[in-house]
């Protein structure tokens, strides 16, 4: 199942396509992808690195 995030262009919570897990500079995990409807870039902070 794809990660859900908030699309600021659609103003709705949607699933991401082309999702990838990334580690931010501070060590926290995040999911980065595109909105399935409009293609806008989405970013969701997941939590601390384990």
Secondary structure, 3 states (H helix, E strand, C coil): CCCEEEECCCCEEEEEEEEEEEECCCCEEEEEEEECCCCCEEEEEEEECC
